[in-house]
Amino acid sequence: LTSIFYKKCTKKMTSDCSENIFVYMFDDVEVNRTCCLELVQMGEACHFALVENVFSSPVYKANANSGLLRSRNLWNQCAILADEYD
């Protein structure tokens, strides 16, 4: 994927929510409703592209299995929440 794609994706979410979701990948923190809705609005393709990019880094590679699972669970939870708001 191109850096242009990544830049477009990152612009679709506030820095506070980006940080909240990033920390969630590694720790038991709650992702608030606002960030959940931003995540779904950003789109599934962007979310998983960014997550896979993070876990391809040598710094985070050791956490990839649990982080990818947590990101999938988060996406599913947020998608359900977003459906309730439609």
Phi and psi restraints in degrees (range 20) as a CNS / XPLOR table:
assign (resid 1 and name C) (resid 2 and name N)
       (resid 2 and name CA) (resid 2 and name C) 1.0 -86.5 20.0 2
assign (resid 2 and name N) (resid 2 and name CA)
       (resid 2 and name C) (resid 3 and name N) 1.0 158.2 20.0 2
assign (resid 2 and name C) (resid 3 and name N)
       (resid 3 and name CA) (resid 3 and name C) 1.0 -66.0 20.0 2
assign (resid 3 and name N) (resid 3 and name CA)
       (resid 3 and name C) (resid 4 and name N) 1.0 -27.0 20.0 2
assign (resid 3 and name C) (resid 4 and name N)
       (resid 4 and name CA) (resid 4 and name C) 1.0 -63.8 20.0 2
assign (resid 4 and name N) (resid 4 and name CA)
       (resid 4 and name C) (resid 5 and name N) 1.0 -42.8 20.0 2
assign (resid 4 and name C) (resid 5 and name N)
       (resid 5 and name CA) (resid 5 and name C) 1.0 -59.9 20.0 2
assign (resid 5 and name N) (resid 5 and name CA)
       (resid 5 and name C) (resid 6 and name N) 1.0 -47.8 20.0 2
assign (resid 5 and name C) (resid 6 and name N)
       (resid 6 and name CA) (resid 6 and name C) 1.0 -61.0 20.0 2
assign (resid 6 and name N) (resid 6 and name CA)
       (resid 6 and name C) (resid 7 and name N) 1.0 -41.9 20.0 2
assign (resid 6 and name C) (resid 7 and name N)
       (resid 7 and name CA) (resid 7 and name C) 1.0 -63.0 20.0 2
assign (resid 7 and name N) (resid 7 and name CA)
       (resid 7 and name C) (resid 8 and name N) 1.0 -42.8 20.0 2
assign (resid 7 and name C) (resid 8 and name N)
       (resid 8 and name CA) (resid 8 and name C) 1.0 -61.7 20.0 2
assign (resid 8 and name N) (resid 8 and name CA)
       (resid 8 and name C) (resid 9 and name N) 1.0 -41.4 20.0 2
assign (resid 8 and name C) (resid 9 and name N)
       (resid 9 and name CA) (resid 9 and name C) 1.0 -63.7 20.0 2
assign (resid 9 and name N) (resid 9 and name CA)
       (resid 9 and name C) (resid 10 and name N) 1.0 -46.3 20.0 2
assign (resid 9 and name C) (resid 10 and name N)
       (resid 10 and name CA) (resid 10 and name C) 1.0 -67.0 20.0 2
assign (resid 10 and name N) (resid 10 and name CA)
       (resid 10 and name C) (resid 11 and name N) 1.0 -26.2 20.0 2
assign (resid 10 and name C) (resid 11 and name N)
       (resid 11 and name CA) (resid 11 and name C) 1.0 -74.8 20.0 2
assign (resid 11 and name N) (resid 11 and name CA)
       (resid 11 and name C) (resid 12 and name N) 1.0 -11.0 20.0 2
assign (resid 11 and name C) (resid 12 and name N)
       (resid 12 and name CA) (resid 12 and name C) 1.0 -86.3 20.0 2
assign (resid 12 and name N) (resid 12 and name CA)
       (resid 12 and name C) (resid 13 and name N) 1.0 1.1 20.0 2
assign (resid 12 and name C) (resid 13 and name N)
       (resid 13 and name CA) (resid 13 and name C) 1.0 -138.9 20.0 2
assign (resid 13 and name N) (resid 13 and name CA)
       (resid 13 and name C) (resid 14 and name N) 1.0 141.9 20.0 2
assign (resid 13 and name C) (resid 14 and name N)
       (resid 14 and name CA) (resid 14 and name C) 1.0 -67.5 20.0 2
assign (resid 14 and name N) (resid 14 and name CA)
       (resid 14 and name C) (resid 15 and name N) 1.0 157.8 20.0 2
assign (resid 14 and name C) (resid 15 and name N)
       (resid 15 and name CA) (resid 15 and name C) 1.0 -66.1 20.0 2
assign (resid 15 and name N) (resid 15 and name CA)
       (resid 15 and name C) (resid 16 and name N) 1.0 -34.1 20.0 2
assign (resid 15 and name C) (resid 16 and name N)
       (resid 16 and name CA) (resid 16 and name C) 1.0 -61.7 20.0 2
assign (resid 16 and name N) (resid 16 and name CA)
       (resid 16 and name C) (resid 17 and name N) 1.0 -44.8 20.0 2
assign (resid 16 and name C) (resid 17 and name N)
       (resid 17 and name CA) (resid 17 and name C) 1.0 -70.7 20.0 2
assign (resid 17 and name N) (resid 17 and name CA)
       (resid 17 and name C) (resid 18 and name N) 1.0 -37.5 20.0 2
assign (resid 17 and name C) (resid 18 and name N)
       (resid 18 and name CA) (resid 18 and name C) 1.0 -58.2 20.0 2
assign (resid 18 and name N) (resid 18 and name CA)
       (resid 18 and name C) (resid 19 and name N) 1.0 -44.9 20.0 2
assign (resid 18 and name C) (resid 19 and name N)
       (resid 19 and name CA) (resid 19 and name C) 1.0 -65.8 20.0 2
assign (resid 19 and name N) (resid 19 and name CA)
       (resid 19 and name C) (resid 20 and name N) 1.0 -43.8 20.0 2
assign (resid 19 and name C) (resid 20 and name N)
       (resid 20 and name CA) (resid 20 and name C) 1.0 -57.7 20.0 2
assign (resid 20 and name N) (resid 20 and name CA)
       (resid 20 and name C) (resid 21 and name N) 1.0 -46.6 20.0 2
assign (resid 20 and name C) (resid 21 and name N)
       (resid 21 and name CA) (resid 21 and name C) 1.0 -70.9 20.0 2
assign (resid 21 and name N) (resid 21 and name CA)
       (resid 21 and name C) (resid 22 and name N) 1.0 -38.1 20.0 2
assign (resid 21 and name C) (resid 22 and name N)
       (resid 22 and name CA) (resid 22 and name C) 1.0 -59.9 20.0 2
assign (resid 22 and name N) (resid 22 and name CA)
       (resid 22 and name C) (resid 23 and name N) 1.0 -49.0 20.0 2
assign (resid 22 and name C) (resid 23 and name N)
       (resid 23 and name CA) (resid 23 and name C) 1.0 -62.1 20.0 2
assign (resid 23 and name N) (resid 23 and name CA)
       (resid 23 and name C) (resid 24 and name N) 1.0 -37.7 20.0 2
assign (resid 23 and name C) (resid 24 and name N)
       (resid 24 and name CA) (resid 24 and name C) 1.0 -57.4 20.0 2
assign (resid 24 and name N) (resid 24 and name CA)
       (resid 24 and name C) (resid 25 and name N) 1.0 -33.5 20.0 2
assign (resid 24 and name C) (resid 25 and name N)
       (resid 25 and name CA) (resid 25 and name C) 1.0 -61.4 20.0 2
assign (resid 25 and name N) (resid 25 and name CA)
       (resid 25 and name C) (resid 26 and name N) 1.0 -23.7 20.0 2
assign (resid 25 and name C) (resid 26 and name N)
       (resid 26 and name CA) (resid 26 and name C) 1.0 -116.2 20.0 2
assign (resid 26 and name N) (resid 26 and name CA)
       (resid 26 and name C) (resid 27 and name N) 1.0 -15.9 20.0 2
assign (resid 26 and name C) (resid 27 and name N)
       (resid 27 and name CA) (resid 27 and name C) 1.0 -143.9 20.0 2
assign (resid 27 and name N) (resid 27 and name CA)
       (resid 27 and name C) (resid 28 and name N) 1.0 159.0 20.0 2
assign (resid 27 and name C) (resid 28 and name N)
       (resid 28 and name CA) (resid 28 and name C) 1.0 -82.8 20.0 2
assign (resid 28 and name N) (resid 28 and name CA)
       (resid 28 and name C) (resid 29 and name N) 1.0 78.2 20.0 2
assign (resid 28 and name C) (resid 29 and name N)
       (resid 29 and name CA) (resid 29 and name C) 1.0 -116.3 20.0 2
assign (resid 29 and name N) (resid 29 and name CA)
       (resid 29 and name C) (resid 30 and name N) 1.0 157.1 20.0 2
assign (resid 29 and name C) (resid 30 and name N)
       (resid 30 and name CA) (resid 30 and name C) 1.0 -88.6 20.0 2
assign (resid 30 and name N) (resid 30 and name CA)
       (resid 30 and name C) (resid 31 and name N) 1.0 137.6 20.0 2
assign (resid 30 and name C) (resid 31 and name N)
       (resid 31 and name CA) (resid 31 and name C) 1.0 -94.9 20.0 2
assign (resid 31 and name N) (resid 31 and name CA)
       (resid 31 and name C) (resid 32 and name N) 1.0 120.3 20.0 2
assign (resid 31 and name C) (resid 32 and name N)
       (resid 32 and name CA) (resid 32 and name C) 1.0 -72.4 20.0 2
assign (resid 32 and name N) (resid 32 and name CA)
       (resid 32 and name C) (resid 33 and name N) 1.0 165.0 20.0 2
assign (resid 32 and name C) (resid 33 and name N)
       (resid 33 and name CA) (resid 33 and name C) 1.0 -58.3 20.0 2
assign (resid 33 and name N) (resid 33 and name CA)
       (resid 33 and name C) (resid 34 and name N) 1.0 -43.1 20.0 2
assign (resid 33 and name C) (resid 34 and name N)
       (resid 34 and name CA) (resid 34 and name C) 1.0 -58.0 20.0 2
assign (resid 34 and name N) (resid 34 and name CA)
       (resid 34 and name C) (resid 35 and name N) 1.0 -45.7 20.0 2
assign (resid 34 and name C) (resid 35 and name N)
       (resid 35 and name CA) (resid 35 and name C) 1.0 -68.9 20.0 2
assign (resid 35 and name N) (resid 35 and name CA)
       (resid 35 and name C) (resid 36 and name N) 1.0 -35.7 20.0 2
assign (resid 35 and name C) (resid 36 and name N)
       (resid 36 and name CA) (resid 36 and name C) 1.0 -60.7 20.0 2
assign (resid 36 and name N) (resid 36 and name CA)
       (resid 36 and name C) (resid 37 and name N) 1.0 -45.5 20.0 2
assign (resid 36 and name C) (resid 37 and name N)
       (resid 37 and name CA) (resid 37 and name C) 1.0 -67.4 20.0 2
assign (resid 37 and name N) (resid 37 and name CA)
       (resid 37 and name C) (resid 38 and name N) 1.0 -37.8 20.0 2
assign (resid 37 and name C) (resid 38 and name N)
       (resid 38 and name CA) (resid 38 and name C) 1.0 -62.2 20.0 2
assign (resid 38 and name N) (resid 38 and name CA)
       (resid 38 and name C) (resid 39 and name N) 1.0 -40.4 20.0 2
assign (resid 38 and name C) (resid 39 and name N)
       (resid 39 and name CA) (resid 39 and name C) 1.0 -59.5 20.0 2
assign (resid 39 and name N) (resid 39 and name CA)
       (resid 39 and name C) (resid 40 and name N) 1.0 -48.2 20.0 2
assign (resid 39 and name C) (resid 40 and name N)
       (resid 40 and name CA) (resid 40 and name C) 1.0 -65.9 20.0 2
assign (resid 40 and name N) (resid 40 and name CA)
       (resid 40 and name C) (resid 41 and name N) 1.0 -38.7 20.0 2
assign (resid 40 and name C) (resid 41 and name N)
       (resid 41 and name CA) (resid 41 and name C) 1.0 -65.3 20.0 2
assign (resid 41 and name N) (resid 41 and name CA)
       (resid 41 and name C) (resid 42 and name N) 1.0 -34.1 20.0 2
assign (resid 41 and name C) (resid 42 and name N)
       (resid 42 and name CA) (resid 42 and name C) 1.0 -62.7 20.0 2
assign (resid 42 and name N) (resid 42 and name CA)
       (resid 42 and name C) (resid 43 and name N) 1.0 -37.5 20.0 2
assign (resid 42 and name C) (resid 43 and name N)
       (resid 43 and name CA) (resid 43 and name C) 1.0 107.4 20.0 2
assign (resid 43 and name N) (resid 43 and name CA)
       (resid 43 and name C) (resid 44 and name N) 1.0 148.9 20.0 2
assign (resid 43 and name C) (resid 44 and name N)
       (resid 44 and name CA) (resid 44 and name C) 1.0 -63.4 20.0 2
assign (resid 44 and name N) (resid 44 and name CA)
       (resid 44 and name C) (resid 45 and name N) 1.0 -41.7 20.0 2
assign (resid 44 and name C) (resid 45 and name N)
       (resid 45 and name CA) (resid 45 and name C) 1.0 -61.6 20.0 2
assign (resid 45 and name N) (resid 45 and name CA)
       (resid 45 and name C) (resid 46 and name N) 1.0 -44.5 20.0 2
assign (resid 45 and name C) (resid 46 and name N)
       (resid 46 and name CA) (resid 46 and name C) 1.0 -63.9 20.0 2
assign (resid 46 and name N) (resid 46 and name CA)
       (resid 46 and name C) (resid 47 and name N) 1.0 -47.1 20.0 2
assign (resid 46 and name C) (resid 47 and name N)
       (resid 47 and name CA) (resid 47 and name C) 1.0 -56.0 20.0 2
assign (resid 47 and name N) (resid 47 and name CA)
       (resid 47 and name C) (resid 48 and name N) 1.0 -53.0 20.0 2
assign (resid 47 and name C) (resid 48 and name N)
       (resid 48 and name CA) (resid 48 and name C) 1.0 -72.4 20.0 2
assign (resid 48 and name N) (resid 48 and name CA)
       (resid 48 and name C) (resid 49 and name N) 1.0 -29.7 20.0 2
assign (resid 48 and name C) (resid 49 and name N)
       (resid 49 and name CA) (resid 49 and name C) 1.0 -64.7 20.0 2
assign (resid 49 and name N) (resid 49 and name CA)
       (resid 49 and name C) (resid 50 and name N) 1.0 -44.3 20.0 2
assign (resid 49 and name C) (resid 50 and name N)
       (resid 50 and name CA) (resid 50 and name C) 1.0 -67.3 20.0 2
assign (resid 50 and name N) (resid 50 and name CA)
       (resid 50 and name C) (resid 51 and name N) 1.0 -42.2 20.0 2
assign (resid 50 and name C) (resid 51 and name N)
       (resid 51 and name CA) (resid 51 and name C) 1.0 -62.8 20.0 2
assign (resid 51 and name N) (resid 51 and name CA)
       (resid 51 and name C) (resid 52 and name N) 1.0 -45.7 20.0 2
assign (resid 51 and name C) (resid 52 and name N)
       (resid 52 and name CA) (resid 52 and name C) 1.0 -64.1 20.0 2
assign (resid 52 and name N) (resid 52 and name CA)
       (resid 52 and name C) (resid 53 and name N) 1.0 -34.0 20.0 2
assign (resid 52 and name C) (resid 53 and name N)
       (resid 53 and name CA) (resid 53 and name C) 1.0 -64.0 20.0 2
assign (resid 53 and name N) (resid 53 and name CA)
       (resid 53 and name C) (resid 54 and name N) 1.0 -43.8 20.0 2
assign (resid 53 and name C) (resid 54 and name N)
       (resid 54 and name CA) (resid 54 and name C) 1.0 -60.4 20.0 2
assign (resid 54 and name N) (resid 54 and name CA)
       (resid 54 and name C) (resid 55 and name N) 1.0 -49.0 20.0 2
assign (resid 54 and name C) (resid 55 and name N)
       (resid 55 and name CA) (resid 55 and name C) 1.0 -80.1 20.0 2
assign (resid 55 and name N) (resid 55 and name CA)
       (resid 55 and name C) (resid 56 and name N) 1.0 -3.8 20.0 2
assign (resid 55 and name C) (resid 56 and name N)
       (resid 56 and name CA) (resid 56 and name C) 1.0 -84.8 20.0 2
assign (resid 56 and name N) (resid 56 and name CA)
       (resid 56 and name C) (resid 57 and name N) 1.0 -13.3 20.0 2
assign (resid 56 and name C) (resid 57 and name N)
       (resid 57 and name CA) (resid 57 and name C) 1.0 -71.6 20.0 2
assign (resid 57 and name N) (resid 57 and name CA)
       (resid 57 and name C) (resid 58 and name N) 1.0 138.1 20.0 2
assign (resid 57 and name C) (resid 58 and name N)
       (resid 58 and name CA) (resid 58 and name C) 1.0 -56.0 20.0 2
assign (resid 58 and name N) (resid 58 and name CA)
       (resid 58 and name C) (resid 59 and name N) 1.0 -30.2 20.0 2
assign (resid 58 and name C) (resid 59 and name N)
       (resid 59 and name CA) (resid 59 and name C) 1.0 -64.5 20.0 2
assign (resid 59 and name N) (resid 59 and name CA)
       (resid 59 and name C) (resid 60 and name N) 1.0 -35.8 20.0 2
assign (resid 59 and name C) (resid 60 and name N)
       (resid 60 and name CA) (resid 60 and name C) 1.0 -111.7 20.0 2
assign (resid 60 and name N) (resid 60 and name CA)
       (resid 60 and name C) (resid 61 and name N) 1.0 -2.5 20.0 2
assign (resid 60 and name C) (resid 61 and name N)
       (resid 61 and name CA) (resid 61 and name C) 1.0 -55.5 20.0 2
assign (resid 61 and name N) (resid 61 and name CA)
       (resid 61 and name C) (resid 62 and name N) 1.0 -35.8 20.0 2
assign (resid 61 and name C) (resid 62 and name N)
       (resid 62 and name CA) (resid 62 and name C) 1.0 -63.8 20.0 2
assign (resid 62 and name N) (resid 62 and name CA)
       (resid 62 and name C) (resid 63 and name N) 1.0 -24.0 20.0 2
assign (resid 62 and name C) (resid 63 and name N)
       (resid 63 and name CA) (resid 63 and name C) 1.0 -98.1 20.0 2
assign (resid 63 and name N) (resid 63 and name CA)
       (resid 63 and name C) (resid 64 and name N) 1.0 8.3 20.0 2
assign (resid 63 and name C) (resid 64 and name N)
       (resid 64 and name CA) (resid 64 and name C) 1.0 -60.7 20.0 2
assign (resid 64 and name N) (resid 64 and name CA)
       (resid 64 and name C) (resid 65 and name N) 1.0 -46.4 20.0 2
assign (resid 64 and name C) (resid 65 and name N)
       (resid 65 and name CA) (resid 65 and name C) 1.0 -60.1 20.0 2
assign (resid 65 and name N) (resid 65 and name CA)
       (resid 65 and name C) (resid 66 and name N) 1.0 -52.2 20.0 2
assign (resid 65 and name C) (resid 66 and name N)
       (resid 66 and name CA) (resid 66 and name C) 1.0 -69.3 20.0 2
assign (resid 66 and name N) (resid 66 and name CA)
       (resid 66 and name C) (resid 67 and name N) 1.0 -38.1 20.0 2
assign (resid 66 and name C) (resid 67 and name N)
       (resid 67 and name CA) (resid 67 and name C) 1.0 -65.4 20.0 2
assign (resid 67 and name N) (resid 67 and name CA)
       (resid 67 and name C) (resid 68 and name N) 1.0 -41.3 20.0 2
assign (resid 67 and name C) (resid 68 and name N)
       (resid 68 and name CA) (resid 68 and name C) 1.0 -66.8 20.0 2
assign (resid 68 and name N) (resid 68 and name CA)
       (resid 68 and name C) (resid 69 and name N) 1.0 -38.3 20.0 2
assign (resid 68 and name C) (resid 69 and name N)
       (resid 69 and name CA) (resid 69 and name C) 1.0 -65.2 20.0 2
assign (resid 69 and name N) (resid 69 and name CA)
       (resid 69 and name C) (resid 70 and name N) 1.0 -44.5 20.0 2
assign (resid 69 and name C) (resid 70 and name N)
       (resid 70 and name CA) (resid 70 and name C) 1.0 -62.5 20.0 2
assign (resid 70 and name N) (resid 70 and name CA)
       (resid 70 and name C) (resid 71 and name N) 1.0 -38.0 20.0 2
assign (resid 70 and name C) (resid 71 and name N)
       (resid 71 and name CA) (resid 71 and name C) 1.0 -67.4 20.0 2
assign (resid 71 and name N) (resid 71 and name CA)
       (resid 71 and name C) (resid 72 and name N) 1.0 -37.2 20.0 2
assign (resid 71 and name C) (resid 72 and name N)
       (resid 72 and name CA) (resid 72 and name C) 1.0 -66.1 20.0 2
assign (resid 72 and name N) (resid 72 and name CA)
       (resid 72 and name C) (resid 73 and name N) 1.0 -45.1 20.0 2
assign (resid 72 and name C) (resid 73 and name N)
       (resid 73 and name CA) (resid 73 and name C) 1.0 -62.1 20.0 2
assign (resid 73 and name N) (resid 73 and name CA)
       (resid 73 and name C) (resid 74 and name N) 1.0 -42.4 20.0 2
assign (resid 73 and name C) (resid 74 and name N)
       (resid 74 and name CA) (resid 74 and name C) 1.0 -62.5 20.0 2
assign (resid 74 and name N) (resid 74 and name CA)
       (resid 74 and name C) (resid 75 and name N) 1.0 -45.2 20.0 2
assign (resid 74 and name C) (resid 75 and name N)
       (resid 75 and name CA) (resid 75 and name C) 1.0 -57.4 20.0 2
assign (resid 75 and name N) (resid 75 and name CA)
       (resid 75 and name C) (resid 76 and name N) 1.0 -46.9 20.0 2
assign (resid 75 and name C) (resid 76 and name N)
       (resid 76 and name CA) (resid 76 and name C) 1.0 -61.9 20.0 2
assign (resid 76 and name N) (resid 76 and name CA)
       (resid 76 and name C) (resid 77 and name N) 1.0 -44.6 20.0 2
assign (resid 76 and name C) (resid 77 and name N)
       (resid 77 and name CA) (resid 77 and name C) 1.0 -62.4 20.0 2
assign (resid 77 and name N) (resid 77 and name CA)
       (resid 77 and name C) (resid 78 and name N) 1.0 -44.5 20.0 2
assign (resid 77 and name C) (resid 78 and name N)
       (resid 78 and name CA) (resid 78 and name C) 1.0 -69.1 20.0 2
assign (resid 78 and name N) (resid 78 and name CA)
       (resid 78 and name C) (resid 79 and name N) 1.0 -36.1 20.0 2
assign (resid 78 and name C) (resid 79 and name N)
       (resid 79 and name CA) (resid 79 and name C) 1.0 -63.8 20.0 2
assign (resid 79 and name N) (resid 79 and name CA)
       (resid 79 and name C) (resid 80 and name N) 1.0 -39.7 20.0 2
assign (resid 79 and name C) (resid 80 and name N)
       (resid 80 and name CA) (resid 80 and name C) 1.0 -64.2 20.0 2
assign (resid 80 and name N) (resid 80 and name CA)
       (resid 80 and name C) (resid 81 and name N) 1.0 -45.1 20.0 2
assign (resid 80 and name C) (resid 81 and name N)
       (resid 81 and name CA) (resid 81 and name C) 1.0 -61.4 20.0 2
assign (resid 81 and name N) (resid 81 and name CA)
       (resid 81 and name C) (resid 82 and name N) 1.0 -43.0 20.0 2
assign (resid 81 and name C) (resid 82 and name N)
       (resid 82 and name CA) (resid 82 and name C) 1.0 -63.7 20.0 2
assign (resid 82 and name N) (resid 82 and name CA)
       (resid 82 and name C) (resid 83 and name N) 1.0 -38.3 20.0 2
assign (resid 82 and name C) (resid 83 and name N)
       (resid 83 and name CA) (resid 83 and name C) 1.0 -61.7 20.0 2
assign (resid 83 and name N) (resid 83 and name CA)
       (resid 83 and name C) (resid 84 and name N) 1.0 -35.0 20.0 2
assign (resid 83 and name C) (resid 84 and name N)
       (resid 84 and name CA) (resid 84 and name C) 1.0 -67.5 20.0 2
assign (resid 84 and name N) (resid 84 and name CA)
       (resid 84 and name C) (resid 85 and name N) 1.0 -23.9 20.0 2
assign (resid 84 and name C) (resid 85 and name N)
       (resid 85 and name CA) (resid 85 and name C) 1.0 -92.2 20.0 2
assign (resid 85 and name N) (resid 85 and name CA)
       (resid 85 and name C) (resid 86 and name N) 1.0 -8.7 20.0 2
